[in-house]
């Protein structure tokens, strides 16, 4: 009887440990703070990369089996290159590699879902990535993942409330709507701006924006 109780106790402890490790959020970079920001509609263009092809440095001699096609998304930061194939506005995952002497060495691959292809990924110092993604093209279940490229650790952020007030039709109350699009950009190496928006918006359905500050020491 004592053995059965001991086995049951160990099972419960393991189950609780597994539950504590799972769930939304988590990871070294996920314990930061959120501060709501004012949104300037004219600033929304700054979330996109100016050049979707890199540009690849002229002194790089890439391997013969690496080609940059019409739909290849490329971003360069120092000796790091991020690349993936675009399908419409999304990447179905991507790869990050380091370049040296004509060779590419893969250091990270993202395969969790569809990634906004026009966003900017690298932090200014190239040590981290931010990734806005959804499980499928017909989903609005947006996720934001931070990646520490030194450790390859992924930290999924627990996003704050981003309900957008929409005007109801005549005789109806105004309603709150979940964002159809989540945009991300680095403010600096330690701060990130995350904005939720409808795909069609105006002053009455203004996007909701937050500053995310990484945990101290990260």
PyMOL commands that set and color helices and strands:
alter all, ss='L'
color gray80, all
select helices_A, chain A and resi 2-21+28-30+41-47+203-205
alter helices_A, ss='H'
color red, helices_A
select strands_A, chain A and resi 33-37+53-54+72-77+80-87+90-91+94-100+103-110+114-116+128-134+143-148+153-156+164-166+175-177+181-188+191-197+208-213
alter strands_A, ss='S'
color yellow, strands_A
deselect
rebuild
show_as cartoon
